[in-house]
Structures are given as C-alpha cells and as structure tokens.
Amino acid sequence: MIRLFCLFLISILLGNMTFAQRLAVHDSDRFLMREDGQPFFWLADTAWELFHRCDREAASMYLEKRASQGFNVIQAVALAELDGLNTPNPYGERPLMDNDPNRPNERYFEHVDFIINKADELGLYIALLPTWGDKVNRKSWGVGPEVFNVENAAVFGRWMGERYKDYDNIIWIIGGDRNPNPDSNEVEIWNAMAEAIAAATGGYEECLMSFHPQPKEAGGSSTWFHQEKWLDFNMHQTGHCANQGTYKHISHDYTLQPIKPVLDGEPLYEDHPNCFNARELGHSIPRDIRRIMYWNVFAGAFGQSYGCHDVWQMYTLDKEPINQPLRPWPEALDLPMANQVRHLKELMLSRPFFTRIPDQSLIVGKQPDDQTYKIATRDQGGTYAMVYLPVGGTANLNVSAMAQKRLSAWWFDPRTGSAFSAGKLKKGNQVTITAPSSGPGNDWVLVLDAKSYPTPGHSDQ
C-alpha cells in the first residue's frame, strides 16, 4: 500500500505520466491482472532490436507511438539477435565485456535502463528477454557466439534479476526463438537462468515469467517447461505463414495441467514474406493477421502479440535487411494492423474478462480447417458470447447455453472497431445469422448479450 501511494503521488507530480502496475496471474489461472485487480489484456509489439539499434531519441519516439496505438507490452532483447554481442549499440557499447556473461557492461545497460524507464512512464510493460537464443544454441540459424553454460547463465540471470527487481513493468521472457536441443544441456541452461532471476527478484511470486520458443506442431514453452515453477504462462510462436490453424496451439495448452495462461507471442508479422517466400507467396496482408489474432484469443489466449517485419529488426536503409523488409521501420509504425489490433483488446475488455471460456459448441456442424474456420467464445454464465467469422457470410449457431431467452445482437467490425445493433435473437439450438458482408477480408464478430452491456469495444479498461 505504501508503494502504491508513493507511485500515486509521483504520478501527480509528473502530470500525465501513468506508471505501470505490477502484474500477476489471476486466480482462475487463465488470465493476467493488475495490482488493482483489473484485467490485463496483453497487446504486445515485437521490437527485438530496440535496445541494440535505437538511440534514446528513436526509442522514445517508438514507445510513444506504440502507447498511443493502444499497445501495453513491448517485447525486446538485452543481448540482441543481430550480432548483438559484437556490434555495439548507438553509443558504442556492447553488452558483455569480452563476451563474458559474468561481466555485463554497465554502460550498455544504462541505455537499457533508460528505455525501460521511458516505457514505465508511458504505462508500457517490457517483456524482457535477457538474451536471444543463439547465445545458447546455434544449431539453427543465428550468428552467436554461443557463450552460455549452466554456471554463467545463473550468474547472468542473478545479475539481471538484481538490477531490475524493483521495476514493476518487467515481464521476464526466457529463451529467444530457439528450441532446446534434446541432445544437450540447454534445458538446464534456461532453467538455471530462470531460477536465478526468480531468486534475485524475491521468489516466484515476485516475477512474471515465460519462454519464447520457435514454432512447434503442438506445445511451445509447455513442451519443456510447463511443470517448472518459474513458468507463469505459456508462449507460442506460430510462425509466419498465413493460414496454419494457430488456434490449435492455444487449445493444446489450454487443456494442460496445471492450468496456466497461454498466448501467441509471435504470429505472422505485418510486411513479412509469407512462409519466407515472397517471390511466390508475397508479403502478409492485414486480413491474414487479423484472422490469426481473433482465432487465438477466442481459443482461450489471454492476449495477443503483434509484430511488424520492418520494426522488429529496426530496419533502416543503412542496415543489412533480414528477409526482405519493405520499408524503414519509422515508416512502418502506421501500417494498417498496427492501428487495428487495439480493437481486439477493446472488444475483449468491454465484456467480463475473467469468466471467458472458449466454446465451439456454439457453432453447429462441421467446418473446413482453412481460412473460413469460425470460432466462438463466451462467458461461463452465458451472459455474453462472441463468434468470429473470418470471411463473414452465414453461420448456424447453438445458443442454448445463453442465460436469457432473448438476446441482444451486435456486429463488431475488426477493421474499424465500430459496432452496430443487429436486433434481437431468440435463444435456441438452431439459429442462423448472416454477417453484413462476405468474402476474403470481410471478417466480423457477432456479439450476443444476455445482459445489458455497453456497445462492444467500448470500455474504460
């Protein structure tokens, strides 16, 4: 209480600055919440090279822009991917002395401190990866060098934990786009780093932590670490193809025991070559990214990460391009999906948050496992339901689980965040609805209310 009161006084003195509250897993074990008990919908941007390639002016501009667009988490890496050990930051500093994890460079981390503090002033959380995975595992692509072992991973984790233990806006993400090699001790290395961070920050209850993997057919972080006490929520990377049934990954982890929250921490990026094959498949387009995001959240994810191919690498014309970025990163900050993703967060926060469950029984009949796949979610008590139609059109529904006989219906537009009344529906096990439009890019969300709720997408959260 004393700390919260102090933050309140500081916020008054500093005007419009809104410092982040510490996050925790909700009692349901499905969602995150703030210290004041309010729901937290994870809406992240992927900025892996933020600490490494951006000076303070550029980093501040980036953070202010993302905060204005409704993002609340920034995913970034301390020991960065793109030759992050040997190519210095804009101030000529490298993160480790002689590439030794036992000897972090104070001046490099002062720049990291600045960015984290700036994010905090804007109410943004930093999903902080201590290191990219190629510092542990170079059996897949990456420039390394491989510098970590069990012993120095613990030392570095302890140092990082001590440095940032009093920051309320840190979410710890172990790993970094590398799956542990089963024929090595890489699981032990990541466990050593995670346990050291947890110990240095005051224990498992004092830090929020996950693991960022490469794509897998089923589990992501849960494959190796689901039973670990330090793993508070599961994270997936569902790859960079347009139609891969990403909801299956969320559903897989949703059924695991013990129950832990789950989300997609790296989906198809905006401006990314589809399946890394721009020549034949082109680059991603907004409708494919929207479909992935609504699929994931309606399948039970507690939030969603966004990424832009130009932005994660902080690409500028003087940098070597990675996988064909289309434009310098400052120009990419206003791409369509960067301004549309907030509508998903606002929609979910406009209805009771902690009681939401996935429920495909709302949709009647078999459906093809392709880009037309419809998905549904509802409140446990049946006070509201939502159905996502990726290409609009008609759907047959079973709304017998709803709490009232007459339901208020709304159509919510994922492109604009606007909603309008669709009249009343009667409760029943065979209800047919037709979206306002149909075809690729004409995705809609049907919202059904059995109570008096505000217009979908309108919330004070």
Backbone torsions as a table, in degrees:
resi	resn	phi	psi	omega
1	MET	NA	-40.2	-180.0
2	ILE	-62.5	-43.3	-178.7
3	ARG	-63.7	-42.9	179.3
4	LEU	-63.2	-38.4	178.9
5	PHE	-65.3	-39.8	178.3
6	CYS	-63.2	-42.7	178.2
7	LEU	-63.0	-36.8	178.5
8	PHE	-62.8	-44.8	179.2
9	LEU	-63.9	-41.4	179.8
10	ILE	-62.7	-41.3	-178.6
11	SER	-63.2	-34.1	177.0
12	ILE	-66.8	-43.5	-178.3
13	LEU	-66.0	-32.3	-176.2
14	LEU	-97.2	13.5	173.1
15	GLY	74.5	-119.1	-171.8
16	ASN	-85.4	2.1	-179.9
17	MET	-66.4	132.7	-176.9
18	THR	-123.1	95.4	-175.6
19	PHE	-70.8	145.6	-178.6
20	ALA	-71.3	146.7	172.7
21	GLN	-93.4	152.0	176.3
22	ARG	-63.9	142.7	-178.8
23	LEU	-101.9	156.5	177.4
24	ALA	-148.9	162.0	174.4
25	VAL	-77.2	132.8	178.4
26	HIS	-67.4	158.7	-178.9
27	ASP	-58.5	-24.3	178.1
28	SER	-70.9	-16.6	-175.8
29	ASP	66.0	16.3	179.5
30	ARG	-111.3	-20.2	-169.3
31	PHE	-136.8	170.4	171.7
32	LEU	-107.6	154.2	176.7
33	MET	-140.7	159.7	176.0
34	ARG	-84.3	172.2	180.0
35	GLU	-60.0	-31.1	-179.2
36	ASP	-82.6	6.5	177.6
37	GLY	87.0	-2.6	-179.7
38	GLN	-76.4	148.5	-179.3
39	PRO	-66.8	149.3	177.5
40	PHE	-122.2	111.4	174.2
41	PHE	-93.0	112.5	-179.7
42	TRP	-66.0	115.8	172.4
43	LEU	-128.5	96.8	-170.4
44	ALA	-105.8	151.4	165.6
45	ASP	-111.5	145.6	-178.4
46	THR	-94.6	112.7	-178.8
47	ALA	-131.6	59.4	-171.9
48	TRP	-52.7	-37.2	-173.7
49	GLU	-95.9	15.1	-174.7
50	LEU	-57.3	-50.0	-177.5
51	PHE	-69.4	-30.2	-170.4
52	HIS	-86.2	-40.4	-170.9
53	ARG	-107.7	-13.3	-175.2
54	CYS	-103.2	133.2	170.2
55	ASP	-78.7	-178.6	-172.6
56	ARG	-68.0	-36.1	178.7
57	GLU	-65.5	-46.9	-179.6
58	ALA	-65.9	-41.6	179.5
59	ALA	-62.9	-41.4	179.4
60	SER	-64.5	-43.7	178.0
61	MET	-59.9	-44.6	-179.8
62	TYR	-61.4	-48.5	-177.3
63	LEU	-64.1	-41.9	179.0
64	GLU	-62.7	-40.0	179.0
65	LYS	-64.6	-48.3	-178.4
66	ARG	-65.5	-37.2	176.3
67	ALA	-61.8	-40.0	-179.5
68	SER	-68.2	-22.1	-179.4
69	GLN	-91.4	2.7	175.2
70	GLY	95.3	1.4	176.1
71	PHE	-69.5	150.6	176.8
72	ASN	-129.7	-3.9	177.1
73	VAL	-134.6	139.2	174.5
74	ILE	-121.2	123.2	-179.3
75	GLN	-94.3	117.4	-174.8
76	ALA	-146.2	159.9	-170.5
77	VAL	-121.4	132.6	178.1
78	ALA	-72.1	-56.4	175.1
79	LEU	-94.3	96.4	-161.0
80	ALA	-78.1	168.2	-174.2
81	GLU	-72.6	-48.0	-168.0
82	LEU	-84.1	80.3	-177.0
83	ASP	54.1	43.7	-173.3
84	GLY	-66.8	-17.9	178.4
85	LEU	-86.3	-33.6	-171.0
86	ASN	-107.7	-24.6	174.9
87	THR	-91.6	119.6	-174.1
88	PRO	-70.9	165.4	174.4
89	ASN	-74.1	178.9	-176.9
90	PRO	-59.3	-13.9	-179.5
91	TYR	-103.9	13.5	175.4
92	GLY	80.1	15.5	-176.1
93	GLU	-108.0	140.4	173.4
94	ARG	-107.1	154.6	-169.0
95	PRO	-73.1	-27.9	-176.4
96	LEU	-125.7	141.7	174.3
97	MET	-76.4	121.7	-179.6
98	ASP	55.0	31.7	179.5
99	ASN	54.6	35.4	-178.7
100	ASP	-107.4	113.1	179.8
101	PRO	-60.5	-16.2	175.3
102	ASN	-78.0	-7.4	-174.1
103	ARG	-133.1	70.9	176.6
104	PRO	-63.2	148.2	-179.3
105	ASN	-90.6	110.7	-176.6
106	GLU	-55.1	-41.6	-175.3
107	ARG	-69.3	-33.0	174.1
108	TYR	-64.1	-43.8	-176.0
109	PHE	-76.6	-16.5	171.2
110	GLU	-64.6	-34.0	175.7
111	HIS	-69.7	-40.4	174.6
112	VAL	-59.4	-44.2	178.4
113	ASP	-56.6	-45.2	-178.6
114	PHE	-57.7	-46.3	-176.8
115	ILE	-66.6	-41.5	179.0
116	ILE	-64.5	-40.9	177.9
117	ASN	-66.0	-39.2	177.3
118	LYS	-63.1	-42.2	176.8
119	ALA	-59.8	-42.5	-179.4
120	ASP	-61.2	-41.2	178.3
121	GLU	-59.4	-29.5	-178.0
122	LEU	-93.6	4.5	-178.1
123	GLY	76.3	18.5	-178.5
124	LEU	-97.6	143.9	174.1
125	TYR	-97.3	147.3	174.1
126	ILE	-107.1	115.6	170.4
127	ALA	-82.4	97.4	-166.0
128	LEU	-95.3	115.2	171.2
129	LEU	-90.6	117.2	177.9
130	PRO	-58.0	-36.0	-179.5
131	THR	-152.4	151.9	169.1
132	TRP	-75.0	153.1	-169.6
133	GLY	-68.6	-19.1	-177.4
134	ASP	-73.2	-3.9	172.4
135	LYS	-81.6	-8.7	177.3
136	VAL	-115.4	-38.2	-171.4
137	ASN	-138.2	114.9	178.6
138	ARG	-111.0	19.1	-179.8
139	LYS	-74.3	-15.2	169.0
140	SER	-109.3	-174.1	-176.2
141	TRP	-61.3	154.5	-180.0
142	GLY	144.7	155.5	-175.3
143	VAL	-100.3	-11.9	177.4
144	GLY	64.7	-144.5	-3.0
145	PRO	-74.1	163.9	178.9
146	GLU	-80.7	110.3	-171.3
147	VAL	-118.6	-10.9	-173.3
148	PHE	-98.4	143.5	167.2
149	ASN	-132.6	179.4	-175.8
150	VAL	-58.7	-41.9	-174.3
151	GLU	-69.3	-53.2	-175.8
152	ASN	-76.3	-19.9	172.6
153	ALA	-63.2	-39.1	177.2
154	ALA	-67.5	-40.3	179.4
155	VAL	-62.9	-48.2	-178.8
156	PHE	-66.0	-41.2	177.4
157	GLY	-60.8	-42.0	179.2
158	ARG	-64.3	-41.7	-179.9
159	TRP	-63.5	-44.7	178.8
160	MET	-63.7	-44.3	-179.8
161	GLY	-61.2	-43.6	178.6
162	GLU	-62.7	-40.0	-175.8
163	ARG	-67.3	-37.2	-171.5
164	TYR	-114.1	16.0	-175.9
165	LYS	-65.2	-24.3	-177.6
166	ASP	-97.7	5.5	178.0
167	TYR	-87.0	123.2	-179.8
168	ASP	-79.9	-14.9	-174.4
169	ASN	-102.8	22.6	177.7
170	ILE	-100.7	129.6	167.8
171	ILE	-117.6	123.3	-174.0
172	TRP	-86.9	130.9	177.3
173	ILE	-124.6	109.2	177.4
174	ILE	-79.6	159.8	179.4
175	GLY	84.8	-159.7	-178.7
176	GLY	157.8	77.5	172.5
177	ASP	59.7	32.4	175.5
178	ARG	-140.7	125.8	174.6
179	ASN	-85.3	135.4	-179.6
180	PRO	-58.0	135.5	176.6
181	ASN	-75.5	121.6	-177.1
182	PRO	-65.3	-17.1	-179.7
183	ASP	-97.0	22.9	-178.3
184	SER	-137.7	-175.1	176.8
185	ASN	-102.1	26.4	-175.0
186	GLU	-66.9	-34.0	174.2
187	VAL	-60.0	-42.1	179.4
188	GLU	-64.7	-36.9	178.7
189	ILE	-64.1	-47.4	-179.5
190	TRP	-66.6	-38.7	176.6
191	ASN	-62.5	-40.1	-179.9
192	ALA	-63.3	-42.7	179.2
193	MET	-65.2	-45.4	-178.2
194	ALA	-64.4	-45.0	-179.3
195	GLU	-64.0	-36.5	179.3
196	ALA	-67.8	-39.9	176.5
197	ILE	-62.5	-45.6	-179.1
198	ALA	-60.7	-44.1	-179.6
199	ALA	-64.0	-41.8	-176.1
200	ALA	-71.2	-27.1	-178.5
201	THR	-90.8	-0.9	175.8
202	GLY	111.7	7.4	177.7
203	GLY	112.8	172.1	-175.3
204	TYR	-57.9	-33.1	-176.7
205	GLU	-75.7	-13.6	-174.0
206	GLU	-100.2	-5.0	178.7
207	CYS	-137.9	147.1	179.7
208	LEU	-106.8	129.1	-167.9
209	MET	-145.7	145.6	173.7
210	SER	-145.7	-168.3	-178.0
211	PHE	-138.8	132.7	-178.3
212	HIS	-100.1	110.7	-176.3
213	PRO	-100.5	176.7	162.9
214	GLN	-82.8	170.1	178.5
215	PRO	-61.4	145.0	173.7
216	LYS	-138.6	159.3	-178.1
217	GLU	-65.4	-34.4	-177.5
218	ALA	-125.4	-99.7	-176.2
219	GLY	-70.3	152.3	172.1
220	GLY	-103.3	-107.9	178.9
221	SER	-58.3	-29.1	-177.2
222	SER	-64.3	-23.2	-178.0
223	THR	-57.4	-39.1	-175.2
224	TRP	-111.5	-27.8	-164.6
225	PHE	-126.8	8.8	-173.0
226	HIS	-59.4	-33.8	-177.6
227	GLN	-85.3	-6.8	-178.7
228	GLU	-72.9	137.7	-178.9
229	LYS	-65.7	-28.0	-177.8
230	TRP	-74.4	-19.2	-177.2
231	LEU	-83.9	106.3	-177.2
232	ASP	-86.4	-31.9	178.3
233	PHE	-148.4	153.6	-179.8
234	ASN	-90.8	147.1	-179.8
235	MET	-130.5	140.4	175.4
236	HIS	-116.3	156.1	158.6
237	GLN	-117.6	117.6	-173.8
238	THR	-98.3	8.7	171.7
239	GLY	88.3	-180.0	-170.7
240	HIS	-121.7	42.5	172.0
241	CYS	-113.0	155.8	-168.8
242	ALA	-76.4	-27.6	-173.7
243	ASN	-144.6	88.4	-175.5
244	GLN	-123.1	16.7	178.4
245	GLY	58.3	50.0	-174.3
246	THR	-59.4	-28.0	-179.6
247	TYR	-59.1	-24.8	179.6
248	LYS	-64.3	-35.8	178.4
249	HIS	-65.2	-43.2	179.0
250	ILE	-65.3	-45.2	-179.4
251	SER	-60.8	-37.0	179.3
252	HIS	-58.2	-49.9	-177.4
253	ASP	-75.8	-25.6	-179.3
254	TYR	-61.8	-28.1	-176.3
255	THR	-92.4	-3.4	-175.6
256	LEU	-73.7	156.7	172.6
257	GLN	-120.5	139.3	-5.7
258	PRO	-66.4	157.9	179.4
259	ILE	-67.1	132.9	174.1
260	LYS	-140.8	148.5	176.7
261	PRO	-61.2	157.0	-178.0
262	VAL	-144.2	148.1	173.4
263	LEU	-156.1	167.6	174.5
264	ASP	-93.9	109.3	-176.9
265	GLY	-89.8	-6.0	175.5
266	GLU	-157.1	94.1	176.1
267	PRO	-94.2	-170.6	171.9
268	LEU	-55.3	126.5	179.5
269	TYR	-82.8	151.1	170.5
270	GLU	-69.1	141.2	-177.8
271	ASP	68.6	17.8	-178.0
272	HIS	-95.5	141.5	172.4
273	PRO	-60.7	125.8	-179.7
274	ASN	-62.0	124.6	-178.7
275	CYS	53.1	29.7	179.1
276	PHE	61.2	27.6	-175.5
277	ASN	-134.3	73.8	-176.7
278	ALA	-67.2	-33.0	-176.8
279	ARG	-58.5	-43.8	-176.1
280	GLU	-99.2	-29.2	-171.8
281	LEU	-114.0	-8.1	-179.3
282	GLY	72.5	-170.3	177.9
283	HIS	-99.2	163.5	-177.8
284	SER	-63.2	154.6	177.1
285	ILE	-128.7	157.5	-171.1
286	PRO	-55.9	-39.1	-174.7
287	ARG	-62.2	-33.9	179.5
288	ASP	-70.0	-36.8	179.9
289	ILE	-71.9	-41.4	176.9
290	ARG	-59.2	-45.7	-178.5
291	ARG	-56.9	-46.2	178.7
292	ILE	-58.7	-45.9	-174.5
293	MET	-67.2	-45.1	179.4
294	TYR	-69.9	-38.8	172.8
295	TRP	-52.2	-52.0	-173.7
296	ASN	-62.5	-48.5	-176.0
297	VAL	-68.1	-40.9	179.2
298	PHE	-69.0	-22.6	176.0
299	ALA	-78.1	-7.8	175.7
300	GLY	125.0	1.4	178.6
301	ALA	-67.1	148.1	-178.3
302	PHE	-88.0	0.8	179.2
303	GLY	177.5	-164.5	-176.6
304	GLN	-157.4	139.5	172.4
305	SER	-96.0	147.3	173.7
306	TYR	-115.1	158.4	172.3
307	GLY	-152.3	151.0	173.7
308	CYS	-122.9	131.2	-174.6
309	HIS	-62.4	-33.1	179.0
310	ASP	-74.6	-32.6	-172.3
311	VAL	-84.0	-40.8	-176.0
312	TRP	-57.4	-36.4	-178.9
313	GLN	-93.0	2.1	-177.5
314	MET	46.2	54.4	-173.7
315	TYR	-73.1	131.9	168.7
316	THR	-132.6	166.1	-172.0
317	LEU	-64.2	-18.5	179.1
318	ASP	-90.8	2.1	-179.9
319	LYS	-104.0	151.3	174.6
320	GLU	-68.8	123.7	-177.9
321	PRO	-73.3	141.9	175.9
322	ILE	-107.3	115.8	175.0
323	ASN	56.2	46.5	167.6
324	GLN	59.5	59.7	169.9
325	PRO	-64.1	154.2	-173.7
326	LEU	-97.9	-18.9	-174.4
327	ARG	-163.3	159.0	175.1
328	PRO	-60.4	149.4	-170.7
329	TRP	-62.0	-36.3	178.9
330	PRO	-61.3	-32.3	178.8
331	GLU	-72.6	-22.3	-176.4
332	ALA	-86.6	-7.0	-175.5
333	LEU	-65.4	-21.2	-178.1
334	ASP	-110.3	24.2	174.2
335	LEU	-61.0	158.2	-171.9
336	PRO	-52.6	-49.0	-174.4
337	MET	-70.1	-25.6	176.8
338	ALA	-62.5	-24.7	178.5
339	ASN	-102.1	-10.3	-179.8
340	GLN	-96.8	-22.2	-174.3
341	VAL	-64.8	-27.5	-179.6
342	ARG	-62.3	-25.7	-179.1
343	HIS	-64.1	-34.0	177.1
344	LEU	-65.3	-46.4	178.0
345	LYS	-60.2	-46.0	-177.4
346	GLU	-66.1	-35.5	176.6
347	LEU	-62.9	-48.2	-175.7
348	MET	-68.4	-33.0	-180.0
349	LEU	-80.5	-7.4	179.2
350	SER	-86.4	1.1	176.0
351	ARG	-132.5	160.3	178.1
352	PRO	-49.2	130.2	-166.9
353	PHE	-94.6	-46.4	-169.7
354	PHE	-78.2	-9.5	-178.6
355	THR	-103.8	9.3	-175.6
356	ARG	-79.9	139.2	177.8
357	ILE	-135.4	154.2	170.0
358	PRO	-75.3	146.2	-179.8
359	ASP	-155.0	92.9	178.9
360	GLN	-75.6	-9.6	177.2
361	SER	-67.3	-12.4	175.8
362	LEU	-67.7	-23.8	-175.3
363	ILE	-102.9	122.9	-174.2
364	VAL	-89.0	133.2	173.6
365	GLY	91.2	162.0	177.2
366	LYS	-75.6	151.7	177.6
367	GLN	-136.4	152.6	178.6
368	PRO	-66.8	145.7	179.5
369	ASP	-88.9	72.8	-178.6
370	ASP	-145.5	-161.8	-174.8
371	GLN	-67.2	-7.9	179.3
372	THR	-93.7	1.6	-173.2
373	TYR	-61.8	121.9	179.3
374	LYS	-90.9	147.2	-176.6
375	ILE	-141.2	148.4	-171.9
376	ALA	-133.9	152.9	176.2
377	THR	-145.0	156.0	179.5
378	ARG	-156.0	169.0	171.4
379	ASP	-74.6	142.8	-179.5
380	GLN	-55.9	-36.6	-178.7
381	GLY	-86.2	1.5	178.5
382	GLY	74.7	22.7	179.7
383	THR	-82.3	-17.7	173.2
384	TYR	-155.3	159.6	174.4
385	ALA	-146.0	154.2	176.7
386	MET	-135.2	138.1	177.6
387	VAL	-127.3	125.4	179.6
388	TYR	-98.3	124.9	178.4
389	LEU	-112.5	102.0	-172.3
390	PRO	-62.4	-28.1	178.5
391	VAL	-124.8	26.5	180.0
392	GLY	63.0	-140.7	177.1
393	GLY	79.8	-152.3	-173.4
394	THR	-109.9	146.7	176.2
395	ALA	-141.4	144.5	173.1
396	ASN	-100.7	129.0	-172.8
397	LEU	-122.7	153.1	170.1
398	ASN	-115.6	103.9	-176.6
399	VAL	-109.9	30.4	-179.2
400	SER	-70.0	-17.0	179.5
401	ALA	-81.4	-4.4	-177.9
402	MET	-72.4	154.9	-168.7
403	ALA	-81.4	-15.4	-178.3
404	GLN	-130.5	160.7	-178.7
405	LYS	-76.5	-29.4	178.6
406	ARG	-116.4	133.2	-172.7
407	LEU	-121.0	138.8	172.4
408	SER	-84.2	129.5	-177.3
409	ALA	-111.0	143.2	177.8
410	TRP	-135.1	149.8	167.0
411	TRP	-108.3	124.6	-180.0
412	PHE	-110.1	130.4	-177.4
413	ASP	-96.7	111.2	-178.9
414	PRO	-67.2	-16.3	-179.2
415	ARG	-80.2	-33.6	-173.4
416	THR	-117.7	-18.9	-175.5
417	GLY	80.4	4.9	179.1
418	SER	-86.6	157.7	179.4
419	ALA	-142.8	150.4	176.3
420	PHE	-145.0	154.5	-176.0
421	SER	-66.5	139.9	173.9
422	ALA	-112.6	18.0	177.0
423	GLY	84.1	-151.4	-176.7
424	LYS	-114.6	146.9	173.5
425	LEU	-124.2	150.0	174.4
426	LYS	-92.8	139.1	175.9
427	LYS	-60.0	137.7	179.2
428	GLY	178.0	172.1	-178.1
429	ASN	-97.7	2.7	175.5
430	GLN	-143.4	90.3	179.4
431	VAL	-122.5	130.0	179.7
432	THR	-107.1	130.2	178.3
433	ILE	-126.2	154.0	178.5
434	THR	-132.5	125.8	-177.7
435	ALA	-69.3	162.1	-179.3
436	PRO	-62.4	-23.4	178.7
437	SER	-153.3	172.4	-178.5
438	SER	-147.4	162.8	179.6
439	GLY	111.4	166.2	-180.0
440	PRO	-53.9	131.3	-178.9
441	GLY	88.3	-6.9	179.1
442	ASN	-101.9	56.6	178.6
443	ASP	-82.5	146.5	-178.6
444	TRP	-142.5	155.8	170.8
445	VAL	-116.4	123.7	170.9
446	LEU	-88.1	125.4	176.9
447	VAL	-112.6	125.8	178.6
448	LEU	-115.6	126.8	-178.0
449	ASP	-116.7	131.4	172.5
450	ALA	-103.7	3.9	174.3
451	LYS	-134.3	173.4	179.0
452	SER	-86.2	99.6	178.1
453	TYR	-112.5	161.3	177.6
454	PRO	-68.5	170.9	175.2
455	THR	-52.9	134.0	179.1
456	PRO	-54.0	134.4	-179.0
457	GLY	92.2	-4.4	178.9
458	HIS	-107.3	114.9	-176.6
459	SER	-154.0	155.2	177.1
460	ASP	-96.9	8.6	-179.7
461	GLN	-78.1	NA	NA
